[in-house]
């Protein structure tokens, strides 16, 4: 994962992303990647999965 922190308290999932970070352009070059789970990942200590991408236009 890039720039993604997940925590679970009870049944609440909290996701933290630092919006000041950048990881370069996407594969098409149209957007700048800020955070990504890089596919679907399992939520810590749970059975559910999440897929997250945070990006902005170039």
PyMOL Python script that loads the backbone (N, CA, C, O; Angstrom):
from pymol import cmd

cmd.read_pdbstr("""\
ATOM      1  N   UNK A   1       0.848  -1.181   0.000  1.00  0.00           N
ATOM      2  CA  UNK A   1       0.000   0.000   0.000  1.00  0.00           C
ATOM      3  C   UNK A   1       0.888   1.236   0.000  1.00  0.00           C
ATOM      4  O   UNK A   1       1.983   1.238   0.563  1.00  0.00           O
ATOM      5  N   UNK A   2       0.403   2.259  -0.628  1.00  0.00           N
ATOM      6  CA  UNK A   2       1.108   3.528  -0.680  1.00  0.00           C
ATOM      7  C   UNK A   2       0.279   4.591   0.027  1.00  0.00           C
ATOM      8  O   UNK A   2      -0.823   4.916  -0.416  1.00  0.00           O
ATOM      9  N   UNK A   3       0.799   5.132   1.119  1.00  0.00           N
ATOM     10  CA  UNK A   3       0.207   6.281   1.792  1.00  0.00           C
ATOM     11  C   UNK A   3      -1.215   6.017   2.285  1.00  0.00           C
ATOM     12  O   UNK A   3      -2.051   6.920   2.261  1.00  0.00           O
ATOM     13  N   UNK A   4      -1.498   4.802   2.728  1.00  0.00           N
ATOM     14  CA  UNK A   4      -2.823   4.440   3.255  1.00  0.00           C
ATOM     15  C   UNK A   4      -2.641   3.774   4.613  1.00  0.00           C
ATOM     16  O   UNK A   4      -1.907   2.794   4.737  1.00  0.00           O
ATOM     17  N   UNK A   5      -3.309   4.309   5.628  1.00  0.00           N
ATOM     18  CA  UNK A   5      -3.335   3.683   6.956  1.00  0.00           C
ATOM     19  C   UNK A   5      -4.779   3.348   7.278  1.00  0.00           C
ATOM     20  O   UNK A   5      -5.667   4.191   7.149  1.00  0.00           O
ATOM     21  N   UNK A   6      -5.009   2.106   7.702  1.00  0.00           N
ATOM     22  CA  UNK A   6      -6.362   1.674   8.066  1.00  0.00           C
ATOM     23  C   UNK A   6      -6.366   1.182   9.506  1.00  0.00           C
ATOM     24  O   UNK A   6      -5.467   0.454   9.928  1.00  0.00           O
ATOM     25  N   UNK A   7      -7.382   1.584  10.250  1.00  0.00           N
ATOM     26  CA  UNK A   7      -7.580   1.076  11.604  1.00  0.00           C
ATOM     27  C   UNK A   7      -9.053   0.716  11.766  1.00  0.00           C
ATOM     28  O   UNK A   7      -9.934   1.329  11.162  1.00  0.00           O
ATOM     29  N   UNK A   8      -9.295  -0.291  12.596  1.00  0.00           N
ATOM     30  CA  UNK A   8     -10.663  -0.720  12.885  1.00  0.00           C
ATOM     31  C   UNK A   8     -10.885  -0.630  14.388  1.00  0.00           C
ATOM     32  O   UNK A   8     -10.118  -1.182  15.176  1.00  0.00           O
ATOM     33  N   UNK A   9     -11.944   0.074  14.772  1.00  0.00           N
ATOM     34  CA  UNK A   9     -12.358   0.142  16.174  1.00  0.00           C
ATOM     35  C   UNK A   9     -13.814  -0.311  16.215  1.00  0.00           C
ATOM     36  O   UNK A   9     -14.707   0.385  15.731  1.00  0.00           O
ATOM     37  N   UNK A  10     -14.039  -1.477  16.793  1.00  0.00           N
ATOM     38  CA  UNK A  10     -15.389  -2.044  16.782  1.00  0.00           C
ATOM     39  C   UNK A  10     -15.769  -2.367  15.354  1.00  0.00           C
ATOM     40  O   UNK A  10     -15.127  -3.188  14.700  1.00  0.00           O
ATOM     41  N   UNK A  11     -16.813  -1.718  14.874  1.00  0.00           N
ATOM     42  CA  UNK A  11     -17.240  -1.927  13.488  1.00  0.00           C
ATOM     43  C   UNK A  11     -16.941  -0.728  12.589  1.00  0.00           C
ATOM     44  O   UNK A  11     -17.443  -0.644  11.468  1.00  0.00           O
ATOM     45  N   UNK A  12     -16.124   0.195  13.088  1.00  0.00           N
ATOM     46  CA  UNK A  12     -15.801   1.405  12.323  1.00  0.00           C
ATOM     47  C   UNK A  12     -14.411   1.307  11.708  1.00  0.00           C
ATOM     48  O   UNK A  12     -13.426   1.086  12.413  1.00  0.00           O
ATOM     49  N   UNK A  13     -14.338   1.472  10.387  1.00  0.00           N
ATOM     50  CA  UNK A  13     -13.079   1.495   9.653  1.00  0.00           C
ATOM     51  C   UNK A  13     -12.676   2.944   9.440  1.00  0.00           C
ATOM     52  O   UNK A  13     -13.469   3.747   8.947  1.00  0.00           O
ATOM     53  N   UNK A  14     -11.445   3.281   9.809  1.00  0.00           N
ATOM     54  CA  UNK A  14     -10.912   4.618   9.594  1.00  0.00           C
ATOM     55  C   UNK A  14      -9.741   4.511   8.623  1.00  0.00           C
ATOM     56  O   UNK A  14      -8.841   3.691   8.804  1.00  0.00           O
ATOM     57  N   UNK A  15      -9.767   5.349   7.594  1.00  0.00           N
ATOM     58  CA  UNK A  15      -8.715   5.378   6.588  1.00  0.00           C
ATOM     59  C   UNK A  15      -8.042   6.741   6.653  1.00  0.00           C
ATOM     60  O   UNK A  15      -8.704   7.778   6.640  1.00  0.00           O
ATOM     61  N   UNK A  16      -6.699   6.721   6.725  1.00  0.00           N
ATOM     62  CA  UNK A  16      -5.926   7.968   6.757  1.00  0.00           C
ATOM     63  C   UNK A  16      -5.028   8.029   5.532  1.00  0.00           C
ATOM     64  O   UNK A  16      -4.314   7.077   5.213  1.00  0.00           O
ATOM     65  N   UNK A  17      -5.079   9.189   4.840  1.00  0.00           N
ATOM     66  CA  UNK A  17      -4.260   9.439   3.658  1.00  0.00           C
ATOM     67  C   UNK A  17      -3.675  10.829   3.787  1.00  0.00           C
ATOM     68  O   UNK A  17      -4.400  11.786   4.060  1.00  0.00           O
ATOM     69  N   UNK A  18      -2.354  10.954   3.590  1.00  0.00           N
ATOM     70  CA  UNK A  18      -1.695  12.257   3.604  1.00  0.00           C
ATOM     71  C   UNK A  18      -1.827  12.853   2.206  1.00  0.00           C
ATOM     72  O   UNK A  18      -1.159  12.404   1.274  1.00  0.00           O
ATOM     73  N   UNK A  19      -2.685  13.862   2.055  1.00  0.00           N
ATOM     74  CA  UNK A  19      -2.967  14.440   0.749  1.00  0.00           C
ATOM     75  C   UNK A  19      -1.826  15.293   0.206  1.00  0.00           C
ATOM     76  O   UNK A  19      -1.889  15.747  -0.937  1.00  0.00           O
ATOM     77  N   UNK A  20      -0.787  15.518   1.002  1.00  0.00           N
ATOM     78  CA  UNK A  20       0.359  16.304   0.528  1.00  0.00           C
ATOM     79  C   UNK A  20       1.380  15.446  -0.219  1.00  0.00           C
ATOM     80  O   UNK A  20       2.296  15.983  -0.841  1.00  0.00           O
ATOM     81  N   UNK A  21       1.235  14.123  -0.165  1.00  0.00           N
ATOM     82  CA  UNK A  21       2.194  13.227  -0.826  1.00  0.00           C
ATOM     83  C   UNK A  21       1.780  12.935  -2.259  1.00  0.00           C
ATOM     84  O   UNK A  21       0.599  12.972  -2.603  1.00  0.00           O
ATOM     85  N   UNK A  22       2.782  12.642  -3.090  1.00  0.00           N
ATOM     86  CA  UNK A  22       2.541  12.235  -4.471  1.00  0.00           C
ATOM     87  C   UNK A  22       3.459  11.071  -4.800  1.00  0.00           C
ATOM     88  O   UNK A  22       4.582  10.999  -4.301  1.00  0.00           O
ATOM     89  N   UNK A  23       2.980  10.156  -5.643  1.00  0.00           N
ATOM     90  CA  UNK A  23       3.766   8.996  -6.051  1.00  0.00           C
ATOM     91  C   UNK A  23       3.947   8.950  -7.560  1.00  0.00           C
ATOM     92  O   UNK A  23       4.172   7.881  -8.127  1.00  0.00           O
ATOM     93  N   UNK A  24       3.850  10.096  -8.211  1.00  0.00           N
ATOM     94  CA  UNK A  24       4.084  10.177  -9.636  1.00  0.00           C
ATOM     95  C   UNK A  24       2.828   9.972 -10.456  1.00  0.00           C
ATOM     96  O   UNK A  24       1.731   9.819  -9.919  1.00  0.00           O
ATOM     97  N   UNK A  25       3.010   9.971 -11.781  1.00  0.00           N
ATOM     98  CA  UNK A  25       1.861   9.862 -12.671  1.00  0.00           C
ATOM     99  C   UNK A  25       1.303   8.442 -12.734  1.00  0.00           C
ATOM    100  O   UNK A  25       2.002   7.464 -12.466  1.00  0.00           O
ATOM    101  N   UNK A  26       0.037   8.361 -13.093  1.00  0.00           N
ATOM    102  CA  UNK A  26      -0.596   7.057 -13.334  1.00  0.00           C
ATOM    103  C   UNK A  26      -0.011   6.456 -14.615  1.00  0.00           C
ATOM    104  O   UNK A  26       0.782   7.098 -15.303  1.00  0.00           O
ATOM    105  N   UNK A  27      -0.403   5.240 -14.921  1.00  0.00           N
ATOM    106  CA  UNK A  27       0.131   4.573 -16.113  1.00  0.00           C
ATOM    107  C   UNK A  27      -0.256   5.308 -17.399  1.00  0.00           C
ATOM    108  O   UNK A  27       0.481   5.254 -18.383  1.00  0.00           O
ATOM    109  N   UNK A  28      -1.400   5.991 -17.401  1.00  0.00           N
ATOM    110  CA  UNK A  28      -1.804   6.747 -18.595  1.00  0.00           C
ATOM    111  C   UNK A  28      -1.209   8.151 -18.612  1.00  0.00           C
ATOM    112  O   UNK A  28      -1.184   8.809 -19.652  1.00  0.00           O
ATOM    113  N   UNK A  29      -0.730   8.606 -17.454  1.00  0.00           N
ATOM    114  CA  UNK A  29      -0.147   9.937 -17.374  1.00  0.00           C
ATOM    115  C   UNK A  29      -1.150  11.052 -17.212  1.00  0.00           C
ATOM    116  O   UNK A  29      -0.773  12.224 -17.214  1.00  0.00           O
ATOM    117  N   UNK A  30      -2.424  10.718 -17.071  1.00  0.00           N
ATOM    118  CA  UNK A  30      -3.461  11.748 -16.956  1.00  0.00           C
ATOM    119  C   UNK A  30      -3.661  12.237 -15.529  1.00  0.00           C
ATOM    120  O   UNK A  30      -4.183  13.330 -15.312  1.00  0.00           O
ATOM    121  N   UNK A  31      -3.249  11.430 -14.558  1.00  0.00           N
ATOM    122  CA  UNK A  31      -3.451  11.792 -13.149  1.00  0.00           C
ATOM    123  C   UNK A  31      -2.172  11.579 -12.349  1.00  0.00           C
ATOM    124  O   UNK A  31      -1.258  10.878 -12.785  1.00  0.00           O
ATOM    125  N   UNK A  32      -2.124  12.194 -11.176  1.00  0.00           N
ATOM    126  CA  UNK A  32      -1.029  12.015 -10.231  1.00  0.00           C
ATOM    127  C   UNK A  32      -1.545  11.155  -9.083  1.00  0.00           C
ATOM    128  O   UNK A  32      -2.576  11.472  -8.490  1.00  0.00           O
ATOM    129  N   UNK A  33      -0.851  10.084  -8.767  1.00  0.00           N
ATOM    130  CA  UNK A  33      -1.269   9.179  -7.697  1.00  0.00           C
ATOM    131  C   UNK A  33      -0.880   9.767  -6.352  1.00  0.00           C
ATOM    132  O   UNK A  33       0.267  10.163  -6.145  1.00  0.00           O
ATOM    133  N   UNK A  34      -1.847   9.821  -5.434  1.00  0.00           N
ATOM    134  CA  UNK A  34      -1.621  10.315  -4.073  1.00  0.00           C
ATOM    135  C   UNK A  34      -1.578   9.161  -3.089  1.00  0.00           C
ATOM    136  O   UNK A  34      -0.764   9.166  -2.166  1.00  0.00           O
ATOM    137  N   UNK A  35      -2.448   8.165  -3.274  1.00  0.00           N
ATOM    138  CA  UNK A  35      -2.491   6.998  -2.385  1.00  0.00           C
ATOM    139  C   UNK A  35      -3.171   5.848  -3.098  1.00  0.00           C
ATOM    140  O   UNK A  35      -4.016   6.056  -3.969  1.00  0.00           O
ATOM    141  N   UNK A  36      -2.795   4.624  -2.722  1.00  0.00           N
ATOM    142  CA  UNK A  36      -3.417   3.462  -3.328  1.00  0.00           C
ATOM    143  C   UNK A  36      -3.200   2.227  -2.462  1.00  0.00           C
ATOM    144  O   UNK A  36      -2.152   2.058  -1.839  1.00  0.00           O
ATOM    145  N   UNK A  37      -4.208   1.375  -2.439  1.00  0.00           N
ATOM    146  CA  UNK A  37      -4.020   0.071  -1.812  1.00  0.00           C
ATOM    147  C   UNK A  37      -3.373  -0.894  -2.801  1.00  0.00           C
ATOM    148  O   UNK A  37      -3.021  -2.015  -2.435  1.00  0.00           O
ATOM    149  N   UNK A  38      -3.216  -0.464  -4.045  1.00  0.00           N
ATOM    150  CA  UNK A  38      -2.619  -1.270  -5.111  1.00  0.00           C
ATOM    151  C   UNK A  38      -3.379  -2.577  -5.316  1.00  0.00           C
ATOM    152  O   UNK A  38      -2.803  -3.665  -5.311  1.00  0.00           O
ATOM    153  N   UNK A  39      -4.676  -2.435  -5.495  1.00  0.00           N
ATOM    154  CA  UNK A  39      -5.556  -3.588  -5.646  1.00  0.00           C
ATOM    155  C   UNK A  39      -6.407  -3.765  -4.403  1.00  0.00           C
ATOM    156  O   UNK A  39      -6.397  -2.923  -3.505  1.00  0.00           O
ATOM    157  N   UNK A  40      -7.132  -4.850  -4.358  1.00  0.00           N
ATOM    158  CA  UNK A  40      -7.991  -5.131  -3.205  1.00  0.00           C
ATOM    159  C   UNK A  40      -7.170  -5.786  -2.105  1.00  0.00           C
ATOM    160  O   UNK A  40      -6.414  -6.725  -2.355  1.00  0.00           O
ATOM    161  N   UNK A  41      -7.325  -5.279  -0.877  1.00  0.00           N
ATOM    162  CA  UNK A  41      -6.608  -5.821   0.282  1.00  0.00           C
ATOM    163  C   UNK A  41      -7.601  -6.102   1.399  1.00  0.00           C
ATOM    164  O   UNK A  41      -8.671  -5.496   1.459  1.00  0.00           O
ATOM    165  N   UNK A  42      -7.244  -7.015   2.272  1.00  0.00           N
ATOM    166  CA  UNK A  42      -8.094  -7.351   3.408  1.00  0.00           C
ATOM    167  C   UNK A  42      -7.956  -6.283   4.489  1.00  0.00           C
ATOM    168  O   UNK A  42      -6.852  -5.839   4.801  1.00  0.00           O
ATOM    169  N   UNK A  43      -9.080  -5.883   5.049  1.00  0.00           N
ATOM    170  CA  UNK A  43      -9.088  -4.928   6.159  1.00  0.00           C
ATOM    171  C   UNK A  43      -8.483  -5.631   7.376  1.00  0.00           C
ATOM    172  O   UNK A  43      -8.793  -6.794   7.633  1.00  0.00           O
ATOM    173  N   UNK A  44      -7.617  -4.933   8.130  1.00  0.00           N
ATOM    174  CA  UNK A  44      -6.946  -5.576   9.263  1.00  0.00           C
ATOM    175  C   UNK A  44      -7.907  -6.293  10.218  1.00  0.00           C
ATOM    176  O   UNK A  44      -8.887  -5.712  10.684  1.00  0.00           O
ATOM    177  N   UNK A  45      -7.609  -7.555  10.495  1.00  0.00           N
ATOM    178  CA  UNK A  45      -8.366  -8.378  11.439  1.00  0.00           C
ATOM    179  C   UNK A  45      -9.837  -8.565  11.064  1.00  0.00           C
ATOM    180  O   UNK A  45     -10.681  -8.773  11.936  1.00  0.00           O
ATOM    181  N   UNK A  46     -10.144  -8.491   9.761  1.00  0.00           N
ATOM    182  CA  UNK A  46     -11.511  -8.645   9.277  1.00  0.00           C
ATOM    183  C   UNK A  46     -11.515  -9.536   8.046  1.00  0.00           C
ATOM    184  O   UNK A  46     -10.455  -9.908   7.543  1.00  0.00           O
ATOM    185  N   UNK A  47     -12.707  -9.880   7.556  1.00  0.00           N
ATOM    186  CA  UNK A  47     -12.828 -10.657   6.327  1.00  0.00           C
ATOM    187  C   UNK A  47     -13.100  -9.767   5.117  1.00  0.00           C
ATOM    188  O   UNK A  47     -12.887 -10.184   3.979  1.00  0.00           O
ATOM    189  N   UNK A  48     -13.568  -8.553   5.357  1.00  0.00           N
ATOM    190  CA  UNK A  48     -13.895  -7.641   4.269  1.00  0.00           C
ATOM    191  C   UNK A  48     -12.625  -7.171   3.553  1.00  0.00           C
ATOM    192  O   UNK A  48     -11.529  -7.157   4.115  1.00  0.00           O
ATOM    193  N   UNK A  49     -12.821  -6.789   2.298  1.00  0.00           N
ATOM    194  CA  UNK A  49     -11.718  -6.271   1.500  1.00  0.00           C
ATOM    195  C   UNK A  49     -12.035  -4.850   1.051  1.00  0.00           C
ATOM    196  O   UNK A  49     -13.195  -4.440   1.020  1.00  0.00           O
ATOM    197  N   UNK A  50     -10.975  -4.099   0.700  1.00  0.00           N
ATOM    198  CA  UNK A  50     -11.137  -2.728   0.220  1.00  0.00           C
ATOM    199  C   UNK A  50     -10.150  -2.485  -0.911  1.00  0.00           C
ATOM    200  O   UNK A  50      -9.033  -3.003  -0.899  1.00  0.00           O
ATOM    201  N   UNK A  51     -10.575  -1.692  -1.886  1.00  0.00           N
ATOM    202  CA  UNK A  51      -9.710  -1.219  -2.958  1.00  0.00           C
ATOM    203  C   UNK A  51      -9.821   0.296  -2.988  1.00  0.00           C
ATOM    204  O   UNK A  51     -10.921   0.832  -3.121  1.00  0.00           O
ATOM    205  N   UNK A  52      -8.702   0.990  -2.867  1.00  0.00           N
ATOM    206  CA  UNK A  52      -8.738   2.453  -2.755  1.00  0.00           C
ATOM    207  C   UNK A  52      -7.699   3.079  -3.662  1.00  0.00           C
ATOM    208  O   UNK A  52      -6.547   2.645  -3.694  1.00  0.00           O
ATOM    209  N   UNK A  53      -8.112   4.108  -4.406  1.00  0.00           N
ATOM    210  CA  UNK A  53      -7.191   4.932  -5.181  1.00  0.00           C
ATOM    211  C   UNK A  53      -7.545   6.387  -4.921  1.00  0.00           C
ATOM    212  O   UNK A  53      -8.709   6.774  -5.021  1.00  0.00           O
ATOM    213  N   UNK A  54      -6.543   7.196  -4.588  1.00  0.00           N
ATOM    214  CA  UNK A  54      -6.725   8.627  -4.432  1.00  0.00           C
ATOM    215  C   UNK A  54      -5.788   9.282  -5.439  1.00  0.00           C
ATOM    216  O   UNK A  54      -4.591   8.995  -5.465  1.00  0.00           O
ATOM    217  N   UNK A  55      -6.345  10.169  -6.274  1.00  0.00           N
ATOM    218  CA  UNK A  55      -5.535  10.784  -7.321  1.00  0.00           C
ATOM    219  C   UNK A  55      -6.100  12.166  -7.649  1.00  0.00           C
ATOM    220  O   UNK A  55      -7.207  12.515  -7.239  1.00  0.00           O
ATOM    221  N   UNK A  56      -5.317  12.941  -8.395  1.00  0.00           N
ATOM    222  CA  UNK A  56      -5.794  14.237  -8.873  1.00  0.00           C
ATOM    223  C   UNK A  56      -5.397  14.391 -10.338  1.00  0.00           C
ATOM    224  O   UNK A  56      -4.458  13.751 -10.810  1.00  0.00           O
ATOM    225  N   UNK A  57      -6.116  15.236 -11.036  1.00  0.00           N
ATOM    226  CA  UNK A  57      -5.788  15.475 -12.444  1.00  0.00           C
ATOM    227  C   UNK A  57      -4.426  16.165 -12.526  1.00  0.00           C
ATOM    228  O   UNK A  57      -4.057  16.959 -11.661  1.00  0.00           O
ATOM    229  N   UNK A  58      -3.710  15.846 -13.565  1.00  0.00           N
ATOM    230  CA  UNK A  58      -2.382  16.410 -13.774  1.00  0.00           C
ATOM    231  C   UNK A  58      -2.452  17.851 -14.175  1.00  0.00           C
ATOM    232  O   UNK A  58      -1.418  18.482 -14.392  1.00  0.00           O
TER     233      UNK A  58
END
""", "prot")
cmd.dss("prot")
cmd.show_as("cartoon", "prot")
cmd.util.cbc("prot")
cmd.orient("prot")
